[in-house]
Amino acid sequence: MDITKDIQPMTTFRNHSAEIMRHLKRTRRPVVLTVNGKAAAVVQDAEAYQQLLDIAAGADAAEGIRQGLDDIAQGRTRPARDVFEAIRADHDIPR
């Protein structure tokens, strides 16, 4: 992040939005918008935002796998057969 270009007052964004949008596209870095000197919002190129969402989704999947492996290691599992039998019993589903 380049604080001289990537942190801007909201009024600068309002007055120069087209220029800032070109900057976003060119650098692919987000711009932090401030109000009264405090961070208020982050503006990011849509493609870069999608990439961030994809990274976050991958991290969520990896965490889910890690938790599942931890459940196995700690013995917090049941055989699938037992789970399906419980579902059948709960919902009166014949075998």
C-alpha positions as CSV (number, residue, x, y, z in Angstrom):
1,M,0.0,0.0,0.0
2,D,1.3,3.5,-0.9
3,I,-0.2,5.8,1.7
4,T,0.3,8.8,-0.5
5,K,-2.0,7.4,-3.2
6,D,-4.0,4.6,-1.5
7,I,-5.5,6.7,1.4
8,Q,-7.7,9.5,0.2
9,P,-10.3,11.8,1.8
10,M,-13.8,11.0,0.8
11,T,-14.1,14.5,-0.8
12,T,-11.1,13.7,-3.1
13,F,-12.9,10.5,-4.2
14,R,-16.1,12.4,-4.8
15,N,-14.3,15.1,-6.9
16,H,-11.9,12.8,-8.7
17,S,-13.7,9.4,-8.8
18,A,-12.9,8.6,-12.5
19,E,-9.2,9.2,-11.8
20,I,-9.2,7.1,-8.7
21,M,-11.1,4.3,-10.5
22,R,-8.3,4.3,-13.2
23,H,-5.8,4.1,-10.3
24,L,-7.6,1.1,-8.9
25,K,-7.6,-0.7,-12.2
26,R,-4.0,0.1,-12.9
27,T,-2.6,-0.8,-9.5
28,R,-5.1,-3.4,-8.3
29,R,-4.6,-2.0,-4.8
30,P,-7.5,-0.9,-2.7
31,V,-8.0,2.8,-1.7
32,V,-8.9,3.6,1.9
33,L,-11.3,6.6,2.0
34,T,-11.3,8.8,5.1
35,V,-13.8,11.0,6.8
36,N,-12.4,13.5,9.3
37,G,-9.0,11.8,9.1
38,K,-10.4,8.3,10.0
39,A,-10.7,5.3,7.8
40,A,-14.4,5.1,6.7
41,A,-14.5,2.8,3.6
42,V,-12.3,0.8,1.3
43,V,-12.8,0.9,-2.5
44,Q,-11.5,-1.9,-4.6
45,D,-11.5,-3.0,-8.2
46,A,-14.2,-5.7,-8.7
47,E,-11.7,-8.2,-10.1
48,A,-9.4,-7.8,-7.2
49,Y,-12.3,-8.1,-4.8
50,Q,-13.4,-11.4,-6.5
51,Q,-9.9,-12.7,-6.1
52,L,-10.1,-11.8,-2.4
53,L,-13.4,-13.7,-2.0
54,D,-11.9,-16.7,-3.7
55,I,-9.0,-16.7,-1.3
56,A,-11.3,-16.4,1.6
57,A,-13.5,-19.3,0.4
58,G,-10.4,-21.5,0.0
59,A,-9.3,-20.6,3.6
60,D,-12.8,-21.5,4.9
61,A,-12.6,-24.9,3.1
62,A,-9.2,-25.6,4.5
63,E,-10.4,-24.7,8.0
64,G,-13.3,-27.0,7.6
65,I,-11.0,-29.8,6.6
66,R,-8.7,-29.1,9.6
67,Q,-11.6,-29.1,12.0
68,G,-12.8,-32.4,10.5
69,L,-9.4,-34.0,10.9
70,D,-9.3,-32.7,14.5
71,D,-12.7,-34.3,15.2
72,I,-11.4,-37.6,13.9
73,A,-8.3,-37.4,16.0
74,Q,-10.4,-36.5,19.1
75,G,-12.9,-39.3,18.5
76,R,-15.8,-37.0,17.9
77,T,-17.2,-39.0,15.0
78,R,-19.9,-41.7,14.4
79,P,-20.0,-44.2,11.6
80,A,-22.2,-43.1,8.7
81,R,-24.4,-46.2,9.1
82,D,-25.4,-45.1,12.6
83,V,-26.2,-41.6,11.4
84,F,-28.4,-42.8,8.5
85,E,-30.2,-45.2,10.9
86,A,-30.9,-42.3,13.3
87,I,-32.3,-40.2,10.4
88,R,-34.5,-43.1,9.2
89,A,-35.8,-43.6,12.8
90,D,-36.4,-39.9,13.3
91,H,-38.4,-39.5,10.1
92,D,-40.0,-42.9,9.9
93,I,-38.1,-43.8,6.7
94,P,-38.2,-47.5,5.9
95,R,-35.0,-49.3,5.0
